[in-house]
Each structure stands twice: as structure tokens, then as C-alpha cells.
Amino acid sequence: MSGTTTYLELSQDGEGAHKFYEVTVAGTVVSVRYGRIGAQGQSQVSTFPTVEKAQAAAAKKVGEKVRKGYAPAVQGQRAARSVTRRQATSAPSTAHSVAPVLWRFRTGSAAFGIHIDEDRCWVGNQAGDVYTLSHGGDVLARYALPDGVKCLVADDFWIYAGCDNGTVYDLSSKLPFGAYDIAADVDIFWLDIREGVLNVSDAQGGLTVIDHEDEHQWSRKSAGNHAWMVRADERGVYHGHQKGVTAYAPHGGGELWHTPTTGGVLFGWQEDDSVYAGTSRHVVQRLSKAKGVVEATYRCDTSVYSCATAPGGAYVFAGDSSSSVYCFDAEGNRLWKLGTGGGSALSMQYLDERLYMVTTDGSLVCVDASTAAIAAAQQGTVPLARDIKSAAAMTAYTPAASPTEVATVVVAPAGGVVVQCVQDAGRMRVQVVSEGFDPSWNVQFPRGIREPGARYVVDALHPASGGFYRVRGEIRRLI
């Protein structure tokens, strides 16, 4: 059946917009396709009782996008966003023994994103899939994002996935929301977030800081390119690149110190008083946050793709380009080296005597890092690793792209908090309507579902130190 198609692009080149939105009406069927320019994007199809209702729904969708700055365009004329994907080679391990792997979950694509908390294990891969698993390896949920996942980062309760399309998605509820949009001239390498402030490191060695309203605060260009490390706390933002690590003041971006490292930085980790830089010259170096002094060096046998620590830096773990994983004591003495059993670790995290790694073959691997298990592994005794069954067929949660895709309610449920979109000095803000909150504080809220005058009900609001509220739980539109 033939139909009519409206193709729009977000036409704000000065702000680095690189998104498209396409609506096709064919009889009573409305098809929507959206995403990053140059990519296939996501598709959704809806059927309506009559042709007239289908045309009205399509016109409403187009109108929503036009109000957000989208404009008619010719597909293919605008260049796609610049995306650099890490080319990580992986050689076989030279270790004499294999690590005691408890279980392994194969995601199907190389994975960089990992986050481990008390309740769940998160993994995100270059196909845009994010899975959550229990610590025992049971698959709990799947999110299907529009593009490859660069990294997963946590900010207290909130979990964020930074993607190749420049959008950072909030995965804190079942329905993902686009929380931040990164300008197209920023070729994202890594992210960190603290109290709603997003820190972005990029291919050119740049550092961009964005506040909770998704508005640019400041940016700096460090001495080296390929900035794979960014970590932030209340004292500074620690930026690792080809020429070492540079620390900047969190407010205003003044340089605090710069320390050259032994090789270009490929990964970064932080503890309360130190940052750890894994480098291309086979070492992890611990630097003091106060002055940038190199406090210890942990020597591996090939380039270090990832590193992590036990609490307080009591143990330091590293994954190299030859499918090996290492453990050192705090002073830098190597305690053990073992093979991963499958690929090089691109990211890792330690929790409760277990080391979790995501690898070049797309696996999330759980290793028993207890003293007894490691001693047994060094003698050649390891448990039979359990391979977790693929969850590719399970229902996947996809991002909401517009107000029409958000669940609706007629009456706010008991305990819910009502917020409203308002125009403020030419910008659309979200403010609290319910009593018991500071009316002068705005609400951090997904830009994609904001609509002037619309009201929403959220499960809860939490105050942030920057003088704003953060949404916790589900978002529903009041109609």
C-alpha cells in the first residue's frame, strides 16, 4: 500500500544535532522511524480505526517534533555523526592457569559497558543491548537501545548508558529515557556522572561537562588525544589521555594538575583519594588526587585495557590485551596472573570477592576472586563455568521518543508526585506541582517527552546537591 512520508531532521547544526524523525501514513497504519542520522534507527508501527484518525495521529507526531526544532529535510544530505569504536585486539593468554570463572553470559557483541551494584550486574554491548543479571547469573531484563553502548555509569540509584548516537539513556526504570544529548562534534569515548552532572571525554582529547538540564557548562582540550578515562568527584574531574592524566576543578574547569604517565591512558578507575590509569605501556599507575603524584606502579605483560580495585585500593586488578587478568597488592606486588578463559577484559569491577569483566568476545564473566579459589586455580583446579543461556529473545524495553509513547493515567495514584512542563525564559523547564517541595527547584526530566503545559506523575522525587530534583521510578502522563 502506498503512503505519504514526512522526513524531518533536527536542524540546529550549531548545537551539533544529528537526529532524524520519519513518519509514514499508509491507510490506517502509521509507521515511525527515528534515530541518529546515518543509522537505520528504531521503528514503531501503530494501527488506527480509520484513515482520518491515522492521519491526525501522524500530524500530531510531526507537530511535536517541529515544536522541538525539527525541520523538513532531504534524507542523505547531512553527514552522519562521527563515531569511533575502539579497535581492541586480543591475543591468547600466556598465563599458565585459567581464572576460576563461575559463570559466563555471552551478549553476542563486543562489550565495554559494565556496572555491578548490590542487586544486579549490568552489561552493555556494541549492538545496543543492555542486560541485567543477578549475581548468580540469572538474566533479569533486557534493554534495546538505538546504537552501540560506549559505557554504563551509575550516579547513586540512577544508571546511565552512553551510546554512539550521542544520547545518554537513563535506565533507572523499565522504560529508558534519553537524559542527555551530546553535541555531534564530540566523538564520545567515555562518560562519568556525579549528582546529575555529566562528564564526557572524547577522541580529540576533549572534556565536556554538561549539567542536569542537559546544558553545556564548560569544556577543555587536554594535551593528548584519545581520552579513554574520565572520573569525577567533589574535588575534581580526572581526565586520562595519550599524554597522561589532567585534573580539572569541577566548577569552571581550571586545571589543578597534569601528570605524564608511562604510556597513553586506556582506562581509568578511582578510589576516594587516588585515581588509577591503565596504559598502553603495560602498567597501571596510581596517582594521588590531591597533587597528581604517582604513588605506585603495577606492571603487566602487555597493554592494559581495564583496571579496578577492591575497596580502598587494597587489591588492584588489571586486564591486558592478551586475555589475562592480574591481581596486585596495594604496593604494586603482583600476586597472580591468570587467563580469562575467553577474550581480553575491556572493563571490569570488583564486588564481594568476585571480579566481573566484560570482554572482547562480548561476554560478561564472573570470577571467584577469593584467596582460596585463586590458590586452587594456580594449581589447575577451577570450577566448571556455567554458560548462561542467551536472552536475545526476551522482551526488550526500548526508549520513549515522544510524549505519545509514555503511559497515561487520568488520576495521579496515591503517593505520586505531579510535575509540569513550563516555558521559562525561552526554555522548557519542569517544575513540581505537588505540595511539600521547593517550588523554586526544577526537575531533571527527559527532554524527549517534554511538551509545554503537559503534566506528568512520577513515583518519587529526590533532591540533588545542585538545587534540583531527580525523578525516581516510572513516569506517566496525566490526561
Order of alpha helices (4+ residues) and beta strands (2+ residues): beta-beta-beta-beta-alpha-beta-beta-beta-beta-beta-beta-beta-beta-beta-beta-beta-beta-beta-beta-beta-beta-beta-beta-beta-beta-beta-beta-beta-beta-beta-beta-beta-beta-beta-alpha-beta-beta-beta-beta-beta-beta-beta-beta
